[in-house]
Amino acid sequence: MDEKPDGVEIKFAQEQLTVAIIGGGHAAVRAAEVAREYGHRVVIIDRHAYLGGSLASSRHCWLKNGSCESDIPLPEGTLKRELYVRARDAGATPLLQTACAGVMCTGIAVCGVLLASKFGVRMLPVDAVIDASEDQTVTNHLQGALEKRKACAELIFEIDQAQACTERVLRLGKRRLTLHRTLREGTLAVSMPWLVDYTGRVATTASLTMQMRQAAVQVFADMREAYPCFEQSRILSCGEVRLIMEPREAALRMNLETVPGAVSWEPTTAHIREQERSVESVVSELCSTLERPILASGITVFSFGEQLDYVDVREDFDEQLGLRFLVCRVRPPAGIETAVLVAGGGTGGGMAVAALHEEGTDAMVVDMNMSLGGTSTIGLVTGAWHGYQDGAWAKRNAAIRALAEKEHTAFHFAAARYWDNIFLQASQRQRFYGGSMVCGAFQDKGSVAHVTIYGEAGFRGVSAEVFIDATADADVCYHAGIAYELGDPETGFVQSCSQWGSDPWATKNFQHKHYLADLDVVHPDSYADCLRGLGLSYRHNSDYHIADMFTPRESRRVVGEYGLNLRDIACRRQFKDVIAVALCLCDNHGRMSDDLVTAGLLGSELYDDKEIRVRIPLRAFIPKGVRNVLVGAKALAGERDATCLCRMNPDISNAGYALGMVAAAAVAAGRAPGVLPLRPIQAKLRAKKVLPAWADDGAPAWTTDFAFKRLRENAVSGYFPAMVLADKALLDRSERLLAEGGRVAEQAAMALAWHGRPAAFPVLAGMLARELPKDAAWVEDKGAAGWTLRNVAGEVFSSSERTNYGKPQLALCPSWQVHEHINSLVYLLAKTGDARAVDLLLPILERADAGSDELSRGTTPYSRQRLDVHRSFFHERLWSLAQAWRIMPDKRAVPGLTALLDKTWIGGFTVTEDWCDVPPFQLSYLEVMLAAALAACGGDLGRERLEAYSKDARAIFRNMARRLRVKYAG
């Protein structure tokens, strides 16, 4: 690391006087509202992905109704949403998933706060700090954490089938439990208290949560034995441990105020109102006299009572947040050594820990959540839409089901207990650091030397022989400076993000649950954009339960020793170093990148029994030039279309298990993972069915002879192998097939056009002329009365058949099949490079439309809420035209493209504010691409739309438009 400078001056300040509020409960939000009334800039800092404090994190879903023996329901979904909306409506900026890791001081003044997040460590200069946290965070940083604090811990677990219970209080020996009705019929929330001597830097909340969950299982067994009304009940779920600590004397500093952040043990609405009112006078007095403090020449940062050593300081202005930061790195005051560090304990990282445990390898796992499981448990995606559902995934699920039956719990709760049983074993060699985030890493001579984490125990530097980066966004690689790719190579587009919710009533299946899914596309490199995505997740989500996790479907992809690609998958390439597989259908949640997909030409040859089989080599999990890092989850190396096929929960789980096995073998052999002899590891993985028989079955890869044979067989998608194999000799042979006419010539023409051979033009032109009279012209969805499609010739096709999502099953209609074929021909004609294609495509452009006066949303709640799919019937045609005119720009296309951009459901989808609802992002993406095509053809409106999008509140579209504006508009 660079040497620490003698002193760092704050050479800037925020434009407004700025107040930082630490904590995310009712007191913090009310403090923010009051501070904003004085015109100050306000930021709220909380480590959770939501506001609501311990009431929300513990799922304390009731308020005591005054002195009555009754409760007022307070679902944590309502609490999270209402507090967040209050803060944003007041104009405050919540900095969520961000810990206050220290306090900046100069003289007797507090001049800023140190922030730790997955984006690193930042200093935020502020003019005042209000500590409204529940554990007096600022006082702990300035004076040091107390060695021991008396606290009352509460674990709340929910049980079902408890209709017959009329008790409010249960006594089991010395233990007293209180029972509270929830909104879910027949369920009770059981409050289990536990007196503890809490030592925050030794016994963390994560470890306490595991111990209390284990105790809850025994308590519940006692309840079932003592009370017959619980014989059929199960534990459904639980939240984090809620701690009520004895207050300590607050630290005193200029421009620092401390207000009570914790609510009482049994809060009432009156208590919360009283707490908020008590905050008002303190904040008003501070804000009414607030002035910018006089700063000394340097700053001192205190974290848990110790002066923090920081280096590599640089200024950074976040344009979207409107905040100025000092970005830095810290030298942790204490270090941890382990054989293997697993960063991210989710679907893949958790299974890596399980493998390391089985191999007896010393390891530790770090996760932002207080429990393991990630998306597959905490994120509420507990099932498997698809994927290879055998091997370690199946073994884990069977173990969880057995545990659920034994302990009388639901699968979700048993999943957490599955991991608890590993970490709570007396002989275990794994450690869990929950509620901790990776916020730095240091690479030295081709190896990661250590990773910096921040949690309840403060900053720690972790050194290991092998690092497994199983975070959602390759955070270790990001901080270590390891090269990565992101999104579509040309546009930067990524798949959507979700933060799921659940409602209290029973539903038929997930499509009928009231989930909020696919919120928007969020740029994982942008702190502000991720915060914007979190805000979106609360606007219309469930009032009952909102998942603690904000989940990206697509992450950074490392540049690896080998990059997996679609050609590998299509050609069934075998790898000698295969260690994992994926089994998937295309579930892209947004547009894929490959032009084969854009043109609707992804052939059936890619599928085996309607499933895509993917073989993944070890080299795709190893960053290029870095010896001791394995990258799991969604960040493996390769094309985004290839890696997106590997993101199903079972596949990530099995791959994580395989990486744990590789890491254990590397530690045992004292060698880097990339140079290990793999046959023994592969044999173990085969025996455990992590590697199926088809992973390395020796099936022959495609050859040019095979591709030529497919062209002549008159098979469906016979063109596909020739498209994938870009071989000049094959294309020369294929040109000779054009003279044969019929289906063979058409297949050959499609393959030749794909590779830019003009000889294909006459055949494709004939195909287009034949198909155009049968092209679909209009679709009308009549709801329960069915739907109707009309083609160009006026022929009508009606049906009531719908997909699982309630959308019209248009594929049943011959005219719709022709419509999709024409989309491919539009794209291929442009690819031929023949100027005559312009005359053929202009009439298609002139009659193009969105196809409906209203968005097509389907009939199920899940379908209506999804923003990741096309919402208008003819958008694929528009995509083909946008791509075609970008390939062969022509001034004659300007009137047609200009008219298109002014039509309903095609244009007008820019977003100018970050605190607002967003349109379906596919509409925005299409508008940008049509604008780029128009700009390429010389149209002024295209340049204007790109200019508008270059100021869009969404980083993905903002960056996309700026890139395309330079390329097409100058």
N, C-alpha and C positions, 0 to 999 in steps of 0.2 A: 504493500500500500504506500501511497505518497505520504510524506511527512505532514504532520498536523501544522497548519499555519499558526503564527504567533498569536493572532487574534483576528476574528472575523467581524467586520463591521456590517451592520444592517444599513445598507446604502439606500434603501427604498422603504416605502411603507405602502399599505393599501390606500387607494384613493380616498376611501371613507375611513373614519374611525371604525375599527374592527373589534368585535367582541367574540371571544371563543368561549363556548359553553361545553363543559365536559359532562357527559352523561346523556341518556336518551329517554328518561322517564317524564312524568307529568311536570315535575319541577323544572326540568331543562327546557321543555317546550314552552311553558309559560314564561320563563326567563327570556327566551328568544322573542316571544311576542312583545314583551315589554320593551326590550332593547331596540327592537325595530321601530317601535312607536317614537323613539328619540332620533330616528334617522340613521342609526348605526348599521354597519354591515355585520351580520351575525352568521357564525358557523356553529353547527352542533356536531360534536365528535363522539362517536360511539363505536365500539368494536363489533357489535352485531350488524346483521344485514337489515335491521329494522329498528324502529323506535318502540319504546314500551318498557324498557328496562327489565327487571327481574319478573315483573308480573307477566310479561309476554314470553320471556324465555322459559319460565317455569310452567307456563300454561295454567296460571292461576286464574281460572275462568269465571270468577264470581266476585261480587262485592257484598259485604255484609249489609243487610237492610236495616240500618240504624241499630236499635236495640232489640229488634224483632228476631225471632228464631227462623229467619228465612233469608234467602240469598237473592241478589239481583244478578242475572247472567251477564258476564263480561267476556265473551269469546275473544281469544287473543287475536283472531283475525281482525275483529272490529278495532281492538286497541291499537294494533300495528298500523292499520290504515288511517284511523282518525288522527292519531298523533302526527303521523307523517304529513297528512293533508293540512293539518293546522300549521305545522312548521313551514311548509312550502307556501301556503296561502299568505302567511305573514311575511314572506320574502326571505326567510332564513335558508341557509344552504346546509343540509345534513351531509356530513362527511361520514358515511357508514362504512362498515368493515374496516375501520380505521381506529387504531388505539392511540390514546394519549400516552406516549412512551417517555415523556420527560417534559420539563419546564425550562424555558429559556429566561435567564435573569441577567440584568445589568445593574449593578449597585443594589438598591433596595426595590427596584422595579421589576415586575414581570413583563417581559417584552415579547413573549411568544410561547408556542407549544411545539414539542417534538412529536411528529406523527409517524406511526409505523403502519404500513399496509403492504399488500402484495405488490404494490408498485415501488416499494422501497422506503427509505427513511427521508422525511422532509421536515424542515423547520418552517413553521408558519408564523411570521411576525404579526403580532396583534397588539392592540392598545389596552385591552383588559381581558381578564379571565374570570369566568364564573364557574366554580366547581359545584355542579349539581349531580355528581355521581353518587352511587349508593355506597361506595367504599372509600370515599374521600381520596380520590386518585391523586389530586394535586398535592395534598398534604403528604401522602406517602412518598411522592417524588421529591419533595423539598426536605422532608425530615427523616425519610427512611421508614420502611414498613415496620410495624410493631412485631416483636418476636412472636407474640401470641395474643390473639384477640378472642374473647368470648363471643360466640355466635350461635344463633339458632338456625339450623338448616331445615329446609322443607323440601321434600320430594312429593310431587303430586302425580299419582298414576290413576288412569281411567279404567274402570271395569264395566263389563256389559252384563246383560241378563240379570239385572239387580232390581227388577220391578217390585219384587216382594219385600224389599228392605224398607222399613219405615224409620229406622234409627238415624239420628243425626251424629251421635258420638258412639264410638266403639272403644271398649277397654279390653286390651289383651295383655294380661299381666300388668306390667308397669307402663306399657305403651298406650297412649291415647291417640285415637284416630278420629278425624272429623270427616263427615261425608257430605257431599254437595251434589245436587242434581245438575246435570248438564242439559244442553239443548238436544242432545242425541237421545232418542227414546230408550228408556230402560237402562241408561248408563249413569254411573256415579263417578265423581272425582274424589279420590281418597287423598287427604292431606296427612302425610306422615312426617312428624317433627323429629329432629335429631339435634341434641346439644353437642357442640364441638368446640374444641380449642383450635381455632383456625390459624394456621401459619401459612400465609399466602405464598411464600417463596419456597416452601417445602411440600406441603400437602395442597395441591391445586384443586380447583373445583372439578376438573375432569376426573381426577382420581377419586374424589369424594362422591361424584355422581355414580361412578362404577360401583363403589361400595354400597351406596344407598339403594341402587337398583337391585343389587344382590340381596340386601336386607328386605327390600319390598317383596321379593319373591317368597321369602320365608314368612313375612307378615301376612301375605295373601293366603299362603297355605294354612296359617293359623286361623284366618278369617273363615276359610272354607270348612275347617274342622269345627269351629265353635258356633257357626251360624249356618243352618241348613239353607237359608235363602240365597247363599252364594255358591251352592254346589255346582251350578251350571255356568258360573261366571268365568270370565277370562280377563287378564290384564290386557288392555288394548294398546296403551301408549303411555309415555311420560315425558316430562320436559326436563330442562336443566335443574340443578339444585338451586334453590333460592336461599340466599344467606342474609340474615338480619344481624348486623354486627353492632357492638357497643361503639358509640361515637368516641372519637378522641379529640383533643384540643386541636383546632384548625390552625394551619400555618398562616402567618400574617405577612403580607407583602403589599406594597403599593400596587393599585389596580388589580387586586385579587380579592374576590369575595367567595365565600363558601356558604351554600344554602343546603338544607337537608334534601337529599335526593331519594332516600329510601322511604317507602310507604310502610305503614304499620303492619303488624302481623296479620290482622284481620281487617283490612281497609274497608272503609265505607265511602259512599259518594261524598258525604260531608267531610270526611278526613281529607280526601283528595282536593276538594274545593278549598279547604283550610290551608293545605300545603301550598297550593298555587297562590292563594292570597298572601301568604307569608313571604313568598318570593318577590311579590310585586314591589313592596316598599324597599327592599334591599337593592334590587336591580334599578329601580327608579333613582335612588340616591346616587348609585354609582354612575349611571348613564347621564344624569342631568349635569354632573360636574366633570365628565370625562374629558381629559386632555391627553394629547400625545406625550408619553413620558420622555424625559431627557435621557438619551442613551449614552452610555460610556463607549469607549473605543472598541471593546470586544464583548462577547457574550459568554456566559457559562451555562451549560446545560446540566441539570440535575435529573437523574433517573434513579428512583428508589434510594434517595439520600446520598448517592455517589455522583461525583463529577464525571460526566460522560466524555470519552475521548472520541472525537469525530474528525474525519478527514475528507478530502476530495469535495470541498464545498463549491457549489456553483448555483447561480441564479436560474430560476425557471418561472416563466409566466404562463399560467394556464388560461388560455384565451377563453375557453368556454365557461370555466368557473369564475373568471375575472379575479383570480387570486395570484399573488406573487409568493413563491416558495423559495427556500434555500434547500436544494437537494444535496444530500451528503451520505457518507457511509460512516458506520460507527465501529469502533474497536470494542467488542463485547468485553465486559469486565470479568467474565468467567466462561470457561469452555467445557464441552462435553466430548468424550471420545466414545465411539461405537464402531463396530465392524461395518454395519450397514445403516445408512439413514434412508428411511422411506419418507419422502415429502409428499403428503397427501394420502389420507387414509380412506379414500373412497372406494368405488367399485373395484378398481385395479390395485390401488395401494394396499387396501385391506387384505386382499388375497395374496399379495407379495409378503405381507407380515405373516399370514398363515403358513406359507411355504417356508419362510425363514424359521418359524417356530418349529415346524416339523423336522427341519434339518438341524435344529439346535444351534442356530447362529445368533450371536449377539446382535440386536438391532433395536432401533428406536423409530417411532413414527410420529410425525408432526402433522397436525390438521387444524384448520381454523375452527372446526366444530368441536363440540365437547364429546362427541361419540363418533365411532367409525361407521362406514357404510356409504357415505356420500350420497350421490344421486339415487342409488338403489335402495336407500332407507330414508335418510333425512330429507332427500329431495322428493319423496313420495312416488318415485318411479320404481315401485317394488317388484314389478313383474318383468317379463321379457317379451317385447313385441316380436323379436326375431333374434337370430344369432345361433351359434353352435352351443346347444343346451345340454352338453355332457361334460365330462371331465371334472375339474375343480369346481365349476359352477354347480353342477348337479350334486356333487358331494356336499358342498356348503349348504345348498338348499335342503338336502335331506337331513343334514345335521340340525338345521334351524327348525325344520318341521318336527323332528324328534324332540328337540328342546321345548318347543311350544307345547307339544302334547304333555310332556313330563311336568312342566311348570305351569300349565294352564294359562298360556298367554297367546296373544295374536302374533302372527308372523313378524310384524314390524317390531314389536317389543323383543321377541326372541332373537331377532337379528342383532340387536344391540347387545343382548346377553351372550350371544355367540362370541363376540369379541371380548366382552368382559371376562369370560372364562379363560381366555388366553392370558390377559394381563394380570389377573388376580391370582394366578397360580403361584405358589411359593417358590417353585423351581423355575419359573419362566425366565427367559433371557431377553424379553422384549419390554420396552418402555413406551408409554404413550404420553405425548405432550399435546393435550387438547387445548382448544382456545388459543392456539399459537399460529403465527403466520411466518412464512419465509419472506424476509425483507432484504436479503442481501446474499451474495455469494462471491467467492474469490477464486479465480482460476490461475494456475501457475504451471507453466511448462507442460501443457497438454493434459492437466488433471485439475479437477476441482479440489482445492485445498481445504476449504471449510465453507459452511453455510451459516448465515446469521438468521436466527429466529427471534421473535419477540412474543412473549406470553405473560401469564400471571407472575412468572418468576423473573421477568425483565428480559433484557437482551442476553442471548447465549450464542456462542460460536460453537458449531458442531463439526468436528472432523471425523471422517470415516474412510474406510478403505474403498467402499463402493457406495455411490449415491443412486437411489432410484427416484427419479422425478415423476411422480404420479399425480401431480397437481393438475387441475383442470386446464391450465394454460401454460404449462412448461415454465413455471416460475423460477425454478432453480437455474435452468438454462438461460432464461431472460436476464437474471441478475449476474450470471457468470459471464455474460457476453458471448454466449454460444449462438452461432448463426441460426436463424429460423426464417420460415416463410409464413405468410398469413393471407388467407382468403384467395380469391380469384387472382391469377397472375396479372391480368390486365386491369381489372376494375377494383380489386380489393374486396369484393363482396364475400360475405361469410353467411353461414347458416344462422338461424334464429336462436334466441335465448328464451328460457322459461323460468317462471317461479310459480310452482303449482299451488293450488289450494284445494281444500275438500270441504264438503258441506255435511250437515249432520244426518241427512235423510238417506235411506238406502236407494241405490240406483241399479239399473240392469247391468251396466258395464261402464268402462271408462269413457265411452263416447257420450254417455248420458250424465256423467258427473259434471258438476259446475266448476270445472277447472279453468283457470286462466292460463293459457298456454301460448307460446310463440309470440312474445310481446313485441319484439322488434329485432333488428340486427344491431349488435353492439360491438364496438371496436375494442378488443381486449387490451390494446396498448394505451387506451385513453382512459385516464382516471375519471374525467368528467363524464365520459360516455357510459362507463359502467355505473356510475352514480345515477345517471339519467335512466338507465335501464332498470335499476332498483326502484326508482320512483314510479316508473310505469307499472311495475308489478303490484303496486298497492292501489292503483286508481279504481280498478273494477274487480278486484280479487274477492275471495270468499270472506264472509264475515265470521266464519267458524274457525278455520285453521288455514294459515298460510305457511308454506314450507319455509324452513330457515335458510334454504339454499337458493341462490340465484344461479341457474345452470346454463352454461353455454354449450351448444351442440357442436361447435367447431372451435378449435383452439389454434394457437401457434403450432406450426409443424417444424420440428428441428431439421436442419440440413444434416443428413445422416451419412454413414458409411455407404448406405445404399438407399435409394428412394423408390418406394413401391409405386407402380404406375398401372394405369388401366390396361396397357398392352400386356403387362405381366399376367394380369388376371384373365383377360380375354384369351390369351394364348396358352393358358394353363401352365405357366412356367413353373418348373420345379426348382427348389433351392436346397442345396446341401446343408445349409445352416438354418432350415426352417425350425422355429420353436413355437409358433402360434398360428392359429387360423381364425378366419371369420366366415360366417355363413349368413348372407343377408340378401334382402331385396333392396332396390333403390329407395331409400327413405331420406330424401335430401333436405327437406324443410327449407326450401329455397332453391334457387337455380344452381345447377352444377356448372362446371367450367368448360368441360370438354365440348368441342363443337359437334361431336357425334350426338351428344345429348341435346344440344341446342337445336339441331336439325331433325330431331326425332328419329335418329338412325341407329340407336343403340340396339344391336342385333340380338336375336334370341340365342345366338351361339355363345353368348357370355354366360348363359344360365345352364345349370345342371339340375334337372328336375324342378324348374322354376325358382331355383336359388343360385345365388352367385357364390362360388367357392373361392376363398381368398387364402393363399398361403403366404405367411409373413416370415421373412428371414430375420435372424438376430441382428444383422447389420442395420436394419431399418430402425432398431431401437437404440442404436449407438450413435451419438453425435459425432460428426466428422472431426477427426483429430483430437478427440477427448477420450482418454483411456478408461476412466473410472466412473462413468455416468451411463445409466440405462434410463431411457425415456419411455414411460408407459402412458396409459390413458389414451387420450385422443391426439397426442402430440408426436406420434411416430413419424418418421421421415417418409415423404412421398408426395405425389400429386394429391390435391385436395379431394378430387373425385374418388381416388383409390382409398385414401385414409378414411374418408367419410363412410365407406362401406365397412369399416372396422370398429364402429363406435357403439354397437349394441351392447347392453349390459353383460350378457354372457361372454361375449368375445373379449371385452375389456377385462372381465374377471379372470378368464382363463389365461389371457396374455400376462396379467399381473402376477398370477401364480407362477407362470413360466419364468418371468423375470426374477422373482424371488428365488427360484431354484438355481438360476444362473448366478445370481449374486452370492448365494451360499457356496456354490462350487468355486467361485472366484476367490472368496475369502479362504476357503479350506486349502486351495492350491497356491495361494499367494500370487495369483496372476490376474491380469486384466481380463474382463469378461470377453473381449473380442478375440483373445488368443487361446481360449480354453478348448480342449478336446470336447466336442459336442456330442459325440455318439452316446456316452453314458447318460448325459442329461436327456437327450432325446428318447433314449430307451425308457427312462423313468417317466417321462411325459406321455409316452405311448401306453405304458402300463397303467397310468392313471387316467387314460383316455383324454388327456388334454390335447394330445395330437391324435386325430382320427386316422384311419387307414388311408384316406385319400390325401392326407397332408403331403406325403411323399411316395405316391403309389407308382411312380415311374411312367405315368401316362405321357405319350409323346406330345411335344409342343407343336403348334401349328407350323407348317412349312409353306413355301410358295406353291409347291405342287398341290398341297391340300387346298389352298385358297383358290387356285385355278379350277380345281375339280368342283369346288362348291359353286363357282360361277356357272358351270355347265350343267349342274344338277337341277336347275330350276327350283331350288329350295327357297323357303321363306328366308328373307335376309341373307340370301346367298352372296350379296355384295360385301358383307361385313368383314370376313377374313381378309379380303383384298384391300379394304380400307385400312385395316389395322396394320397390315404388313406393307410398309411403304418401300416396295422393292421395284426398281426400274425395269428389270427384266420381266417381272410379273405384269407390270402395266403395259409393256410393249406387246406381250402375248395377249393381254386382255383387249387391246385395240383391235386385234384381228377378229375378235368375237362380234364386233359391231355389225359386220356384214351378214351374220347369221339371222338377224332379226329376232322378233319375238321376245320371250322372257329372258333368254340368255343375253341378248343384246342390251336389254334394259338394265339387267344386273351389272353388266360390264360397264355401261355408261355411268351408272351411279358411282361405282368405284373410281372410274377414271375422272369424273368431274370432281370428286373429293380431292384428288391430287392435282387439280388444275389443268387437266388435259382438254383442250378445246374440241377435240374430235368427238367428245361426248355430247356436244350441244344439239345436233339434229335429232338424236334419239330422245333426249330429255324434252325438247320442244314438242315432239310428237306426243309424248306421254302427257304433258301438260294440256295440250289441246284436247286430248281424249277425256281427261278427268274434269276439266273446268265446268262443263254443263251439269255435273253431278255434285258440285261443291255445295257444302252447307251454307245457307244464307242467313238464317235467323233461328233463335231458340227462345221459346217461351216456357217458363216454369210456372205451372198453375197450382203448385203445392199439392194438396191432397187429391186434386183432380188430375194429377199427372203432369206430363210435359210434352211439348210438341216441337219438332224440328222441321223447318222448311228448306229445301235446297234451291239452287239457282233456277231450275226448271219449274219451280212451283210445287213440286211433289212434297206431300206432308207425311211425316212419320210421327206417330204418337205412342206413348208408353207411360206406364207408372213405375217401371223398374228403377230402383235407386241403389247407390253404393252404400256401404256400411255407414258412411258419413251423411247419408241422406241427400246426396247430390244426384242429379239425373244420370242414368247409366247410358251416356251418349254412345259409348263404344258399340252398343247393339245396333245402331243405325248405320246402314251402308254409306249414307252421305257423309256421316261424320268420319268414317274410315277414309273416305276419299279426301275429305278436308285435311286430315293429318298427313296424307300422302302428298298433297299439294304443298303443304308447308315445307316438306323436305325438298320438293322439286324447286321451290323458290330459292332456297338456300344453295342448292347444287347448281342451278343455272348461273347464279352469280359467281360461284367458285370456278366455273369453266373459263372465265375470263373473256368470253365471247361478247362483243359489244352489242350483238343482236338481242341479248337477254334483256336489255333495258326496255325495248318495245313490248316484250312479253309480260314484264312485271308491272309496268305502269298501270294497265287496266285493273290489275289485282290490287294495287295500292289505292286506286281511286275509289273502289267500293269497300275497302277495309273499314271495319268498325269494331267497337268493343262487344257488340252483339246483344246488348241488353240495356234497358234503362235503369236497372237496379243491380246491385251486386248479388251474385249467386253464392249464398252462404250455406246451403244444405239445411237439413232439418234437425240435426242433433245439437245439443248445447256445445259440445266439443268442436264441432265443425263451425258453428256460428262464431266462436271466439278465436279460431285460428286465424292468424294474420300471414301465414307463410305460404298460402296457396293462392293460385289465381282466383280472382273473384268475378271474372267476367269471361264469358264462354269462348271468345275468339282471341284471347291474348296470345296464344301460341302463334297465330298467324301474324300478329303484330311483331312478335319477336323475330320471326323469320324475315319479315320485311326490314326491320331495323338492322339486322345483321347483313342482309343482302345489299342495302344501300351504303353501308359502311365499307363493304368489300369493293363495290363498284360505284362510287359516288358520281352523280350526274345531276346537272342543274334542272333537268326536266322533272326530277322527283320532288323539287322544292314545294310546288303547290300542294301535292298530295300529302306530303309529310307535315306541312304547315297546318293543313285542314285537320289532320289526325290529332295533332297536339291540342287542338281547341275543342275536341269532342269530350263528352261526358265519360268518366271512368278511364280516361287515357292521360289527361293532363291536369295539373293543378294540385300536386301532392307534396309540395315542399313543406317543411316544418321549420318555423322560425323561432319557436320557444322550446326550451328543454322541459318545461313543466306544463305539458299539455298532452292530450291524446294524439296518437299518430295514425296515419292511414295504413292500410295493409302495405307492407314494405315492398311487395312485388309490384304494386302500382307505381311506387316511386322509382324502382329499378327500371321498369319498362319505360317510364317517361324519360329518365336520364339517357337510356340507350337510343330512344327515338330522337331525342334532342341531339345526341352525338351524330346520328346518321344525317339529320337535317343540317347540322353545322358542317359536316363533311361535304355535303352537296352545295354548300354556300348559302344556306337559309339563315336570315337574321334571327328568326324566332328560336332556332336551335341554339345559337350563341347566347341569347337572352336567358333561355331556360338553364343552360349550364352555368351561367353567371349567378342565377338565383340559387341553384343547388350548391354552388361553391360557398354559400353562407348558411347552408342548412344546419340545423341544430344537431343532426346525427352525423357523427364523425365518418361513418362508412360512406355516406352519400356526399358529404362535403369533400372528402379526399378524392372520391371517384370523379366528381364533377371537375375539380381542379386539374386532375390528370388528363381527363378527356378534353377539357377546354384548351390546354396547351397543345394536345395532339391534333385536334380538328379545327379549333377556332383561332389559334394563334395567340 
